[in-house]
Amino acid sequence: MKWNKTRKQGAVMLLSAVMGMSLYGCSTGSTSAGEAGAGTPEATGATAAPQAAEAALSGKLVLYSAGPQGLADNIVNGFKAKTGIDVEMFQGTTGKILARLEAEKANPAADVVILASLPSAQALMADGLTLPYPEAANKDKLNQDWSDAGGNYFSSSASALGIVYNTKLVANPPKTWAELAGAEWKDAVNIPDPTLSGSALDFITGYLSVNGEQGWELFRDYKANGVAMAGANQEALDPVITGAKSVVAAGVDYMAYSSKAKGEPLDIIYPEEGTVVSPRPAAILKSTPNVANAKAFIDYLLSDEAQQLVAGAYLIPGREDIEAANRANLKDIPQLPADWTWMSEHGDETAAEFAEIYK
């Protein structure tokens, strides 16, 4: 597996970040605290009744998927019901998936990856690691800004980053990102670690792509105000649920919506100056020995059935003709005019600088 220069540096950093952790086995039950937890069967609804497997398909598929766990399980079960194909799934954060791909470069195992960061999929494509599938079913119904025109990756869902807060502790939530650097929020705020959370890195690089070097002032002001870098997404959110902290800056919205639906004292706002909507791309790896199965999985991922599962899991569907009824949809979210090309090119150096500030 050949990485470009910046992504190679990023892979080393990611491997260091997870050093000492044993890699999970490829099983459907594997869960990451960073991006799992939403989209439970109760939230997404039962999958469709099993149908006859397609005669041309058989064998297995190895899937590496960035959460949420419940949604991933439902999609895997729906795909198996449609095709009869067994799926071995490794569930982890985007950072852990990229680290695993790097560790396995001499003997690739995955057929398909689903990531929580668009620049990460763009980097896989740039390194020649993806298998184009331009004839994918329903590809033309996707948000074209989130997917590759040549079929190298398909963003089947998206989440947005917002200010997630404990409603028992916060009566008047901040309306802008800058307000979190004020005295009212001293030592009360968490932010996810961008070396572990692809969506957090998307927010930070997206903010910098709009505001330039001056954008670093926000994150330095956060640090001076006691903002804590607190692991991946779920690890940053949990202290807010318990009341140990009041707010998550750059919190993943589907986790907030899911927790709120379960009765947790949470809510979310999208700052008025805009935020980053983080697409969640899926890609077939060029090294796959199961090309037909991998293409069938992408087709299922973009199907009506799977996109309704996405909507039920509090995510924004990747298809523009399907909306979620349980959350803000894309048209309702103010967005920063983020430059995804800049974000992809500067992701690793940004994560390293951010980690240096917050060490």
C-alpha positions in Angstrom: 0.0 0.0 0.0 1.5 3.3 -1.1 0.7 6.4 0.8 1.4 9.9 -0.3 3.9 12.0 1.7 1.4 13.8 4.1 -0.8 10.7 4.6 2.2 8.6 5.4 3.1 11.0 8.2 -0.5 10.9 9.3 -0.5 7.1 9.4 2.6 7.1 11.6 0.9 9.6 14.0 -2.3 7.5 14.0 -0.4 4.3 14.7 1.4 6.1 17.6 -2.0 7.2 18.9 -3.3 3.7 19.1 0.0 2.1 20.2 -0.6 -0.2 23.1 -4.2 -1.0 22.0 -4.8 -4.4 20.6 -6.6 -4.3 17.2 -10.1 -5.6 17.3 -10.9 -8.8 15.4 -13.0 -8.6 12.2 -16.3 -9.3 13.8 -19.7 -7.7 13.7 -19.7 -7.1 17.4 -16.6 -4.9 17.5 -17.3 -1.4 18.9 -15.4 1.8 19.2 -16.2 4.3 21.9 -15.3 7.1 19.5 -18.0 6.7 16.8 -20.3 4.0 18.0 -23.4 4.3 20.2 -26.0 5.8 17.9 -28.4 4.1 15.4 -29.4 1.2 17.7 -32.0 -1.2 16.3 -34.6 0.6 18.3 -33.7 3.9 16.6 -33.3 2.5 13.1 -36.1 0.0 13.1 -35.9 -3.7 12.1 -34.4 -4.7 8.8 -36.5 -6.0 6.0 -37.4 -9.7 5.9 -34.8 -12.0 4.3 -35.1 -12.3 0.6 -33.7 -14.9 -1.8 -30.0 -14.5 -2.3 -28.9 -13.4 -5.8 -27.5 -16.4 -7.6 -24.5 -14.7 -8.9 -23.2 -13.7 -5.5 -21.6 -15.9 -2.8 -18.8 -15.9 -0.3 -18.0 -13.1 2.1 -17.2 -9.4 2.4 -14.8 -7.7 4.8 -16.0 -4.3 5.9 -14.1 -1.7 8.0 -16.7 0.8 9.2 -16.6 4.0 11.3 -19.8 3.9 13.5 -22.5 4.2 14.5 -22.5 0.6 15.5 -26.3 0.0 15.4 -26.6 1.5 11.9 -23.6 -0.6 10.7 -25.2 -3.7 12.1 -28.5 -3.0 10.5 -26.9 -2.3 7.1 -24.9 -5.5 7.3 -28.0 -7.5 8.2 -30.0 -6.0 5.4 -27.3 -6.6 2.9 -27.0 -10.3 4.0 -30.8 -10.7 3.7 -30.7 -9.3 0.2 -27.6 -11.3 -1.1 -26.8 -14.1 1.3 -23.2 -12.8 1.6 -21.6 -13.1 5.0 -19.9 -9.9 6.3 -17.0 -9.7 8.6 -16.9 -6.2 10.1 -14.3 -4.3 12.0 -15.9 -1.3 13.8 -13.7 1.6 14.8 -13.0 5.3 14.5 -11.6 6.7 11.2 -8.2 7.0 12.9 -8.2 3.3 13.9 -9.3 2.2 10.5 -6.6 4.1 8.8 -4.0 2.8 11.3 -5.3 -0.8 10.6 -5.0 -0.3 6.8 -1.4 0.9 7.3 -0.6 -2.0 9.5 -2.0 -4.5 6.9 -0.5 -2.9 3.8 1.6 -6.0 3.1 -1.5 -8.3 3.4 -4.7 -6.2 2.9 -7.8 -7.7 4.4 -10.6 -5.2 3.8 -12.9 -5.1 0.8 -14.8 -1.9 1.6 -14.2 0.9 4.0 -16.7 3.4 5.4 -15.0 6.4 6.9 -16.2 9.5 8.9 -14.0 11.9 7.0 -14.1 12.9 3.3 -10.4 13.9 3.1 -9.4 10.4 4.3 -11.2 8.9 1.3 -9.7 11.5 -1.0 -6.3 10.5 0.2 -7.0 6.8 -0.4 -8.1 7.7 -4.0 -5.0 9.9 -4.5 -2.7 7.0 -3.4 -4.4 4.7 -6.0 -5.9 2.5 -3.3 -9.6 2.6 -4.4 -11.4 0.7 -7.1 -13.7 2.9 -9.2 -17.3 1.8 -9.6 -18.8 4.5 -11.8 -21.9 2.5 -12.6 -23.0 2.2 -9.0 -26.8 2.1 -8.6 -28.3 5.5 -7.5 -25.0 7.2 -7.7 -26.7 10.1 -9.6 -29.0 10.7 -6.6 -26.1 11.4 -4.2 -25.0 14.9 -3.1 -22.4 15.4 -5.9 -20.2 17.6 -3.7 -19.6 14.6 -1.3 -18.8 11.8 -3.8 -16.2 11.2 -6.5 -17.5 11.7 -10.0 -15.4 8.7 -11.1 -16.9 6.4 -8.5 -13.9 6.1 -6.2 -15.9 6.9 -3.1 -19.6 7.4 -2.3 -20.8 9.5 0.7 -23.8 7.5 1.8 -24.4 9.7 4.9 -23.2 12.8 6.7 -23.1 14.4 10.1 -22.6 18.0 11.1 -20.5 19.4 13.9 -22.1 21.6 16.5 -22.1 22.8 20.1 -23.6 20.0 22.2 -24.7 21.0 25.7 -26.2 19.6 28.9 -29.6 21.2 29.2 -29.6 20.9 33.0 -26.4 23.0 33.2 -26.8 25.4 30.3 -29.9 27.7 30.1 -28.5 30.0 27.3 -26.2 28.0 25.0 -23.6 30.0 23.0 -24.5 31.1 19.5 -21.0 31.3 18.1 -17.8 29.3 18.3 -15.9 32.3 19.8 -18.3 32.5 22.8 -16.8 29.2 24.1 -13.6 31.1 24.8 -15.4 33.4 27.3 -15.1 33.3 31.0 -18.6 31.8 31.4 -17.3 28.6 29.9 -14.0 28.4 31.8 -13.0 24.7 32.3 -16.5 23.6 31.1 -15.8 22.5 27.5 -14.5 19.4 25.8 -13.4 19.1 22.2 -12.6 15.7 20.5 -9.1 14.8 19.6 -8.6 15.2 15.8 -6.0 12.4 15.7 -8.8 10.0 16.7 -11.9 11.6 15.3 -12.1 12.2 11.5 -15.1 14.5 11.9 -13.3 16.6 14.5 -10.4 17.0 12.1 -12.8 18.0 9.4 -14.2 20.7 11.6 -10.8 22.1 12.6 -9.4 22.0 9.0 -12.6 23.4 7.6 -12.6 26.3 10.1 -8.9 27.0 9.2 -9.6 26.8 5.4 -12.1 29.6 5.8 -10.2 31.8 8.4 -6.6 31.1 7.5 -3.8 31.3 10.1 -6.0 33.7 12.1 -8.3 30.7 12.7 -5.7 29.2 15.1 -6.5 32.0 17.5 -9.8 30.4 18.3 -8.2 27.1 19.3 -5.5 28.8 21.3 -8.1 30.8 23.1 -10.0 27.6 23.8 -6.9 26.1 25.4 -6.3 29.2 27.5 -9.9 28.9 28.7 -9.5 25.3 29.8 -11.1 23.5 26.9 -10.0 19.9 27.2 -9.1 17.6 24.3 -11.0 14.5 25.4 -10.4 11.5 23.2 -12.7 10.6 20.3 -16.3 11.7 19.9 -18.1 9.5 22.5 -15.3 10.1 25.0 -15.7 13.8 24.6 -19.5 13.6 24.9 -19.9 11.2 27.9 -18.7 13.8 30.6 -21.3 16.2 29.2 -24.1 13.6 29.6 -23.0 13.0 33.2 -22.7 16.7 34.0 -18.9 16.7 34.6 -18.6 19.1 31.7 -21.2 21.4 30.2 -20.4 21.5 26.4 -18.7 19.7 23.6 -17.3 22.0 20.9 -17.4 20.3 17.5 -19.7 17.6 18.8 -21.0 15.1 16.3 -24.7 15.8 15.9 -26.1 12.3 15.3 -24.7 11.3 18.7 -26.5 14.3 20.3 -29.8 13.5 18.6 -29.6 9.8 19.5 -28.7 10.5 23.2 -31.5 13.1 23.4 -34.0 10.6 22.0 -33.0 8.2 24.8 -33.8 10.8 27.4 -30.3 12.2 28.1 -30.2 15.9 29.0 -28.6 17.0 25.7 -29.3 19.4 22.9 -27.3 20.9 20.0 -27.0 24.2 18.2 -25.2 25.0 15.0 -23.3 28.3 15.4 -24.7 31.2 13.4 -21.5 31.8 11.5 -21.7 28.2 10.1 -20.2 24.8 10.7 -18.7 21.9 8.7 -21.0 19.1 7.5 -18.8 16.0 7.4 -19.7 13.4 4.7 -19.1 9.7 5.5 -17.6 8.1 2.4 -17.6 4.5 1.4 -14.9 3.1 -1.0 -14.0 -0.2 -2.5 -10.3 -1.0 -2.0 -8.4 -1.9 -5.1 -6.9 -4.9 -3.3 -10.2 -6.6 -2.8 -10.5 -10.2 -4.0 -14.3 -9.9 -3.8 -15.1 -7.3 -6.4 -18.6 -8.4 -7.2 -19.5 -8.6 -3.5 -18.0 -5.2 -2.9 -19.9 -3.6 -5.7 -23.2 -5.2 -4.5 -22.5 -3.7 -1.0 -22.1 -0.2 -2.5 -25.3 -0.7 -4.4 -27.1 -1.7 -1.2 -25.6 1.2 0.7 -27.1 3.6 -1.8 -30.5 1.8 -2.0 -33.8 3.2 -0.7 -33.8 0.6 2.1 -30.3 1.5 3.4 -30.8 5.2 3.1 -33.9 5.0 5.2 -31.8 3.2 7.8 -29.3 6.1 7.6 -32.1 8.5 8.2 -33.4 6.5 11.2 -30.0 6.6 12.8 -30.0 10.4 13.1 -27.6 10.9 10.2 -28.1 13.0 7.0 -28.8 10.7 4.1 -26.2 10.8 1.3 -29.0 10.8 -1.3 -30.6 14.2 -1.9 -34.0 12.7 -2.5 -34.3 11.3 1.0 -34.5 13.4 4.2 -34.5 12.5 7.9 -37.6 13.3 10.0 -35.8 13.2 13.4 -33.1 15.8 13.0 -32.0 19.0 11.1 -31.5 18.3 7.4 -28.8 19.8 5.3 -30.9 22.8 4.2 -31.4 23.7 7.9 -27.7 23.9 8.8 -25.6 27.0 8.3 -22.4 26.0 6.7 -18.9 27.4 6.5 -17.6 27.6 2.9 -15.0 25.0 3.7 -12.3 24.1 1.1 -12.1 20.3 1.0 -9.0 20.3 -1.2 -7.2 22.5 1.3 -8.5 20.3 4.2 -7.2 17.1 2.5 -3.8 18.6 1.8 -3.3 20.0 5.4 -5.0 17.4 7.6 -2.0 15.8 9.1 -0.1 19.0 9.9 -3.2 20.5 11.4 -3.8 17.5 13.6 -0.2 17.5 14.7 -0.3 21.3 15.5 -3.6 21.0 17.4 -2.2 18.1 19.5 0.9 20.2 20.3 -1.3 23.0 21.5 -3.4 20.8 23.7 -0.7 18.4 25.1 
